[in-house]
Amino acid sequence: MKVLQMFLLVLSLQMGPSVSMPLCGLPNKDISPDAVVQHSLTTKGCIGKFLNQEVYVLNLYFSAQDAFLHLEVSRDKLDGEMSEKPPVLIINSNANAFIFFAINFPAILHYPESVGSSLELKSEWNISKKDLPLNSEELLQWAKANFSEVTFFAELQNPKMIYLDLKKDKTGPETCVLQDNFHATNILQADYPIVDIQTCIVPNPEPVKNAYIVHVTHEHPHPSHRVIDINVTITNGPCVKPPMVYLKSEEGYSWNIHNHENIGIRASGNSTLHSFTIAAQYLPETKDDLINVAYLNGAADLKSISYIHVLDAASVNLPVSCGSSVTQEVVPTTRQPEDQCDKLLNSTIHYMCNPDQLIVSMSKEVLTVCGLTVEKISLQDSTCTATILEDYIVLATSKTSCNCVMAGNSIINSIRVRREESKDFEKLVMCEIPTIKVEVFQSPDFTLPTKTFDVAQVNYVRVDTSLVNRSVSKCDLLVGNRTLVLNKSRPQLTMETFSWIFHTQGLSLPETSSANLSCAFCYGYDIPLNCCIYESLDVAIVNSSKTENGGLGMESVLGITFGAFLIGALLTAALWFIYTRTRASFKMQPVPTMPGGSESSSTNHSIDSTQSTPCSTSSRA
């Protein structure tokens, strides 16, 4: 088959249109900084056996002198067998790094003076500034010398965001020993900017479309995941002709494609697009051959080819652009100086909503740049003015106030900024209310949803949401007057939805018949104002171990046991009564005695004469 495919490829090369070969190796100006790859591969890393306290070490290397990082830390719920000591997080950096923490449990934090953080010193956090060695081997030894053992260590290069799950593995290696290209599967995932990009310009007279090649390779040993999530978006559409995207992976890997725009896609592995399965197509193995395939298929319409190489991708976010977009004819005008106030307002405004309210926020810097007072900022209703909450300007209203309008599942309003000397600023806000879907499963493969929690096994809850922002989530099981908080696992992330996973491992479910599962999703913005959506589900609680034993409850078992004891006691009493009565009758009867040999009687004589034999006669004689 491959021979035939290569023959057709050569044939198309010979018969194709006469187009100049692309000029490759040029600096890329097309890929957005939002091109991101997520994976669990570390430059160096290791795990150690959990002892009496968790110790996690992140050694971060940045190419730039100043760096910004988001760090989200989640933790398994403590159980009775594990230490209640707060975990230790040691975070080191070679640059002046500012870290935005998402952590909501007590922890001991160590990082150098060069690292700033969004954390305020609170009683549940023990924050200490330390001079830490930059070398990973030396940093690991420092951590072991101070904390006996290290649970997890990772060296990372230029991460943008880190998701760290604290795991208490009692079956791991005795000690943490650094390994190159260590896969921190189920412990750490990180987002990285895609930097290995090569652009080829095709000198066509009328180019109208671009081509993109995403080539994913894996370092040995290969990670456990075999599905690569990819989200493709167009930054300047609609396009005259849609971009073409080629997805090349190693054998055994498939693609989960997320996009809602007109894009041509060709994938080397089996792929899924909007629940449709697409069979794998042949793509060559090397960079040059992949560029040639894209060049031949593009023909005279092609403007550029971008070759993007990523390692060990679990997911890829790829913004692409049109070679030529559909635009309206614009009458040339004299270019006016850029209005810094309008620019800041357009870039800093964020909004969020739930079924009851709309919340709009913007940076407090707007007041200085635009020369405003907070009373000059309002919603459609000019009486609905803004307030200042910490570093943010906030406008909040219910969906029935401040001239809000409902259109389908969206809340519509507008922001007005009244400026003194310039034209007033106005921006339409149309906020679609997010939805969440809650499902219960009794197996980790998420098949056959149910509305039953089983006391005898681990139960799983999957919550899908359309929230486009990083969100905070939790699920509670309400049983009578008790509230059990379900454990949260690393979410299944796609660029289209978040699928958060919860489970009941380690929780003691009460013996009852019904409960209510309540899940909450809150937006991930930093403003000190909650905007959450909720979904609840009535569930039943059963115990399959009792069902397998015939469905007998504790009361039934105790009743049967007591009944058997009572019957046994009565039978014993009856037998004792019979025994005592029978023994008494035996005692009242006379007992016959046998006379001695010298006495003579008719009875004895009769017996002797009757039973007489030669032997017995001789004996008696």
Salt bridges, closest charged atoms under 4 A:
GLU54 OE2 - ARG75 NH2 2.65
GLU72 OE1 - ARG470 NH2 2.64
GLU72 OE2 - ARG490 NH1 3.80
GLU81 OE1 - LYS170 NZ 3.84
GLU137 OE2 - LYS44 NZ 2.97
ASP165 OD1 - ARG490 NH2 3.31
GLU174 OE2 - LYS49 NZ 2.71
ASP196 OD2 - HIS309 ND1 3.28
ASP229 OD1 - HIS258 NE2 3.23
GLU250 OE1 - HIS218 ND1 2.71
GLU285 OE2 - LYS248 NZ 3.13
ASP301 OD2 - LYS241 NZ 2.49
ASP312 OD1 - HIS183 NE2 3.41
ASP339 OD2 - ARG419 NH1 3.00
ASP342 OD1 - ARG419 NH1 3.03
GLU420 OE2 - LYS376 NZ 3.27
GLU426 OE2 - ARG416 NE 3.49
GLU439 OE2 - LYS437 NZ 3.87
GLU439 OE1 - ARG462 NH2 3.25
ASP464 OD2 - ARG462 NE 3.95
ASP476 OD2 - LYS474 NZ 3.58
GLU496 OE1 - HIS258 ND1 3.29
GLU496 OE2 - HIS260 NE2 3.52
GLU511 OE1 - LYS546 NZ 3.58
ASP608 OD2 - ARG620 NH2 3.15
